[in-house]
Amino acid sequence: SPGCSRRLCPREVVVSRVFLASRNAKKLAEMERILREHLPSVEVLGLDDVPAYDEPVEDQPTFAGNALLKARAALAHTGLPSLADDSGLCVDALNGMPGVLSARWSGTPKADERNNALLLSQLEDVPDERRGAHFTCAVAFCHPTAGELVVEGRMDGHVIRETRGSGGFGYDVVFVAAE
């Protein structure tokens, strides 16, 4: 049917519980809100709701690859229909970087402030008209019997010259969306 991949059609899958490979309470609440629009009784479980397991290293070259890697591991561990995501900032002047390396752009441990400072220093001499960028997010869904589905979204914009705002995370403080 329209909008369905070759491997999975979400309209044909019935679930009451979904596992989201995340500890982020805001992400879990948002996913539950989104899913309840179509599945009113769905329960979303997170990493803190299941026995601990070794989460896979995000070593794929694409956001979709990393999301699928995490969703497959989640399904294998829990047996539940599983969701995982990967996202990041892709800067035109840096040939798409930090890209899949966004969270650890400045090294470990992960630190938003360091990542933003490094990004701004790398773009210091780049004129405003060449500071285009986009956020990409991929979400993967793996079901024990119905297969897999990966969807991606993109938000275009540009990187500003200094941090601003509060309440965001990651690169939110240096990115302005085109819309």
Long-range contacts (C-beta under 8 A, 24 or more apart in sequence): 5-149, 5-150, 7-147, 7-148, 7-149, 8-141, 8-143, 8-146, 8-147, 8-148, 8-149, 9-146, 10-141, 10-149, 12-146, 13-81, 13-143, 13-146, 15-39, 15-42, 15-81, 15-143, 16-41, 16-42, 16-43, 17-42, 17-43, 17-44, 17-45, 17-80, 17-81, 18-42, 18-43, 18-44, 18-45, 18-80, 18-81, 18-82, 18-83, 19-44, 19-45, 19-46, 19-49, 19-50, 19-74, 19-75, 19-78, 19-80, 19-81, 19-82, 19-83, 20-44, 20-45, 20-46, 20-82, 20-83, 20-84, 21-46, 21-47, 21-55, 21-70, 21-71, 21-73, 21-74, 21-82, 21-83, 21-84, 22-46, 22-47, 22-84, 22-85, 23-47, 23-48, 27-85, 31-83, 45-78, 45-80, 50-77, 50-78, 53-77, 58-86, 58-100, 60-100, 61-100, 62-100, 62-138, 63-87, 63-88, 63-99, 63-100, 63-136, 63-137, 63-138, 63-152, 64-138, 64-140, 64-150, 64-152, 66-100, 66-138, 67-138, 67-139, 67-140, 67-150, 68-140, 68-142, 68-148, 68-150, 70-140, 71-140, 71-141, 71-142, 71-148, 72-140, 72-142, 72-148, 74-142, 75-142, 75-143, 75-144, 79-144, 80-144, 81-141, 81-142, 81-143, 81-144, 82-141, 82-142, 83-139, 83-140, 83-141, 84-139, 84-140, 85-137, 85-138, 85-139, 85-140, 86-137, 86-138, 87-135, 87-136, 87-137, 87-138, 88-135, 88-136, 89-119, 89-133, 89-134, 89-135, 89-159, 89-170, 89-171, 89-175, 90-133, 90-134, 90-135, 90-136, 91-119, 91-123, 91-131, 91-132, 91-133, 91-159, 92-130, 92-131, 92-132, 92-133, 93-123, 93-126, 93-130, 93-131, 93-132, 94-122, 94-123, 99-136, 102-170, 102-171, 103-170, 112-169, 112-170, 112-171, 112-173, 115-170, 115-171, 116-163, 116-171, 116-173, 116-174, 119-159, 119-171, 119-174, 120-159, 120-161, 120-162, 120-163, 120-174, 123-159, 123-161, 128-158, 128-161, 131-158, 131-159, 131-160, 132-156, 132-157, 132-158, 133-157, 133-158, 133-159, 133-175, 135-171, 135-175, 155-179
